[in-house]
Amino acid sequence: MPLVTKRLRDPDVNPCLSESDASTRCMDENNYDREMCTTCFLKYKNCRKFWNAIMMERRRNGVKPPMPTAAEREKILGAMGKMPY
C-alpha cells in the first residue's frame, strides 16, 4: 500500500475515516449515483469542517500536534455529548 494511502487510512491522521468509508461504500452500493449518497457526502463535509476548525484553533493556541490524536478526539466528542456533524 502506498505511503499516502497508509496515512489516509490511519485513524490518528484522518479524523473522518468512518465518514469517508461510508461515502465510498454508498457509492459502491448505488452504482456511483451521487444523488443517492448526498447525506453521506454532507456528513463527511461537515466532519472535515469541524476537525479543520479544531486544528486551526489548536495551531493559533500553539498546541502540538495540531490535529488531536484518535484518543483525544474521542474525549472531545464525549465532552460534547453528541456528534457535532
Secondary structure as the mmCIF struct_conf table of DSSP 4:
data_model
#
loop_
_struct_conf.conf_type_id
_struct_conf.id
_struct_conf.beg_label_comp_id
_struct_conf.beg_label_asym_id
_struct_conf.beg_label_seq_id
_struct_conf.end_label_comp_id
_struct_conf.end_label_asym_id
_struct_conf.end_label_seq_id
HELX_RH_AL_P HELX_RH_AL_P1 LEU A 3 ARG A 9
TURN_TY1_P TURN_TY1_P1 PRO A 11 VAL A 13
TURN_TY1_P TURN_TY1_P2 PRO A 15 CYS A 16
HELX_RH_AL_P HELX_RH_AL_P2 LEU A 17 GLU A 29
TURN_TY1_P TURN_TY1_P3 ASN A 30 TYR A 32
HELX_RH_3T_P HELX_RH_3T_P1 ARG A 34 CYS A 37
HELX_RH_AL_P HELX_RH_AL_P3 THR A 38 ARG A 60
TURN_TY1_P TURN_TY1_P4 ASN A 61 GLY A 62
BEND BEND1 LYS A 64 MET A 67
HELX_LH_PP_P HELX_LH_PP_P1 PRO A 68 THR A 69
HELX_RH_AL_P HELX_RH_AL_P4 ALA A 70 MET A 80
BEND BEND2 GLY A 81 LYS A 82
#
